[in-house]
Amino acid sequence: MIGEVEKAESLITDWETVPVESIAQGIDRQMVVGKNIMICRLRFDAFVDTPVHSHPHEQMTFVVQGKVKFTIDGLATIAAPGDILHFPPDTPHGATMLDEEVVLIDIFSPIREDFLTD
């Protein structure tokens, strides 16, 4: 969030200035929100599981740190630092962190309004 999730026209920032919120046990999230796109930095403890879900938003995920077992439309794959995953709208997906801390960057379009009201 930038301040109280203000939607910026243009912005230069770094993650050190973006507030961190704990969204579940072992999961922290930071968000920068634009008009039609948002980016989230998520930090997961080892072995945290996010259940399979889907949403109408297009999503790209960049693995910054750690290894993650993703399940995408019923198929499992291991992603490592440097990998980028693309989830078209309404694609069922979930993730299980393996034996180390994981940092992911998620990009959504349109923005996840549901994240702004949590």
TAPELIN-V905593 format. One record per backbone hydrogen bond with DSSP energy under -0.5 kcal/mol. CO is the residue of the C=O (numbers start at 0). NH is the residue of the N-H. If there is no record, write none. Layout:
co:nh
CO:NH
CO:NH
//
This chain:
co:nh
0:2
0:18
1:5
5:7
13:16
14:17
20:22
20:28
23:26
25:44
26:22
26:23
27:42
28:20
29:40
31:38
32:7
36:33
37:107
38:31
39:41
39:105
40:29
41:103
42:27
43:101
44:47
47:96
48:50
49:94
52:92
54:89
57:108
58:86
59:106
60:62
60:84
61:63
61:104
62:81
64:102
66:97
67:69
67:78
68:95
69:71
69:76
70:72
70:93
71:74
74:71
76:69
76:78
78:67
79:82
82:62
84:60
85:87
86:58
87:90
89:91
91:72
92:52
93:70
94:49
95:68
97:46
101:43
102:63
102:64
103:41
103:105
104:61
105:39
106:59
107:37
108:57
110:112
111:114
111:115
112:115
112:116
113:116
113:117
//
